[in-house]
Amino acid sequence: MVQKRMGQIEKAIARIKEALWAIGPMRPGSLTEQFKDRENEVGAFWQISYTRHMHSRTDYIRREWVKTTHKQIKEYKKFKRLIDAWVTLAIEHAKLTMKIENSKTKK
């Protein structure tokens, strides 16, 4: 049973690695439309906000780059989900490996 689960985990990790190779250009953050005059919604501009290495950043994004930036943010979120899944599987794999080794030493 444990060996079967180990094989499933290893296959899942292999699929995650393949999916990571397919990740395109990415960047973290949230893209929002802001207004110089919020009340009248005048003077619209786009900005991306993110935190990297414990430093918060806000950059302005030109209107022609909004669509591309949305795609990059989507790719980053996909990357983060894949990495999180990989780490979860790696932890389970490590625990099962220890369980197998412990059962070998008890015999």
Secondary structure, 3 states (H helix, E strand, C coil): CHHHHHHHHHHHHHHHHHHHHCCCCCCCCEEEEEEEECCCCEEEEEEEEEEECCEEEEEEECHHHHHHHHHHHHHHHHHHHHHHHHHHHHHHHHHHHHHHHHHHHHC
